[in-house]
């Protein structure tokens, strides 16, 4: 009962504050702890639908900033600058289309999650594929000093991703925000302040 009460709390709060998803409170908690976002920043949000992260990020970067969301699913919100939406699947999307909006970003975020099968190993592998895809994009688009945040379902291949990401950042953190459901295996890997330049995909 207590767990369901917590879940309902975030859902009710999201409706009250006019966010389209309770997932916004995961990003908000991470931002408040690690101070990721600020005025004038340029941010790339991968898997942005239905749009609650965009709703949060817009006021954080302000009118001089830029937030570009990408998803194959449509948004559930209306947007205007500094928010922009690029429809498409990251598997097929031309990187040049994003670079035409901004050649690099202060943060690359991914809240992408696969369609779940209920089979832990399968769902983990699907999640790792999406996380690896987000990391490939980050390597190309994330400027030095920028942050990388990606959602992953826990499993045996996760340490390899951490091992690959860690050398490029001042610090890495594994985070499970309070708004994540306790029964969920989702966690977030945060690469804080990138120390190297971009690589080619």
N, C-alpha and C positions, 0 to 999 in steps of 0.2 A: 504493500500500500504506500509506504514512504517513497519508494522509487517512482511509482506512477504519479504521486503528488508532485515530485520534482519535475517530471516530464511535463505534466500539465501546467506547472508554473511557467516554464519557458514558452510553451505554446500560447498561453494566455497573455504573457508579457509581449510576445511578438505581435499578437493581434492588437493589443492596446497601443503599442508604439508604431503600428502600421508597417511592420516588416512582413514580407511575404513568406518568410521561413524562420523557424527557431534557430537555424544554423548560424544566424547572425551573431548569437551570443558566444559561439565558439571563437569566432574571429575577434570579437570585442574583448574577450578575456585574454587571448594571446597578445593582442595589441596593447592592452593595459599593462600586462606583465613585462613585455619586452620593448615597448615603445617603438613600434615598427613604422608607423605612418605619421605624416605631417604635411603641412601646407606646401603646395607646389610640387609634390611628388608625382611621378608617373608610375602607374601600377597596372599589371596585367593579371586578370582574373580568369583562369582556365576552368571551364566547367561552371560557368557563372549562373546558369538558370536554377531557380526561378528569379533570382536577382537580389537576395537579401544582403549579400556581401557588397554588391554595388551600392545598395542603399546606404550601407554603413561607410563605405570608402569615399563616396562623393563629398560629404561634409568634412571628412578628415583631410582630404587634399585641397579642398576649396576651389575657388574659381580659377586659380592659376595652375592647378594640377590637371591630371589626366588619368582616367581609369578606363581601360579597355577590357571588355568582357568577351569571351569566346564560348560558344556552346552550340551544339547541333539542335538543341531544344530552344523554343522561343522563350523570351522573358515574360514574366507575369507582371511587369511594371512598365510604366512609361519612363523614358529617359531623355535627358538633355545634357549638354556639356556641363560639367567635365566628364560625363559618362558617355561611352561609345560601345556599341555592340557589333561584333562580327559573327554572323551565323556561319557555322561550319563544324566539321569534325576534325580534330587535331591530326588524325591519321592522314588526312588528305589535304588539309588547308595549306595554301602556299604561304610560307613564312614572309615573303615579300609583301603580302597584303597587310600584315601587321606592321612590318617595318616602314611601310609608307605612312602609317599613323605616327609611329615613334620608333627610332632605330634601336632604342634600348630603354630599360625600365629600372626603377628603384626597388621594385619588388615584383616577384613572380609568384603567384598563389595558385594552388590547385585544390579544390574541394571535390574533384571528380571521384565518383564511385561507380563500380560496375553493376550491371544487373546481377543480383545475387541468385545463386543456385541452391543455397542451403548446405552445400558441400564445402567444408572449411578450406581444404586445399585448393579447390577450384576457384573459390572466391578470392583467396589470398593471391593466387597467380594472376587473376584478372586485375586485381587492385595493383599489384606490383607492375603490371604492364602499363597501366595508366600513370602510375607514379614515375616510372622510367621515361615515359613519353613527356611528362611535365618537366622532368630534369633535363632532357635533351633541349627543350625549348628554353629553359632557364640558362643553360650553358651558352646559348646563342644571344639571348636578349637581356640578361641581367648584368647591369654595369657593376664595376668594382664598388664596394661599399653597400651594395644592395642585399636584400633578404630573399630567401627562398622558403616557402611554406607549402607542404604537400601532405595530403591525407593518404593514409595507407591502412589496410587491414593487417593486423599483426600476423606473423608467420615466419617460417624458417628462412626465407630469402630477404627479410627486412634488414638484417645486419649488413648484408652486402651493399644495399643502397646507402646506408649510413656510412659505411667505409668509403664509398665512392664520393659522397658529398662532403664529408668532413674536411678533407685537406684544403678545400677551396674557401673555407669560411673561418672567421675568427673563433666562432664557437658554434656548436650544434646542440640542439635541445630536442628531446622527445617529450611531447606534451599531450595530455589528455584533458581537455577543458571540462569544467563541471557540467556544461550543457550537453556533453556527449552522454548518451545513455549508458548506464553502467554495464548492461549486458552486451553492448556493442564492442567489437574488436578494433574499432577505428582508433587510430592515434595520428598525431601530426608530427612530422619531422620539420624542424626549423633550422635552416642554415642562416646564421646571423652575421651580417657584414662580409660580403664576398671579398676575398683577397686577391683574386686573379682576374685576368681579362677574359673576354669571351672566346669561346671555341666554336668551330664549325660543326654543324650537324652532318 
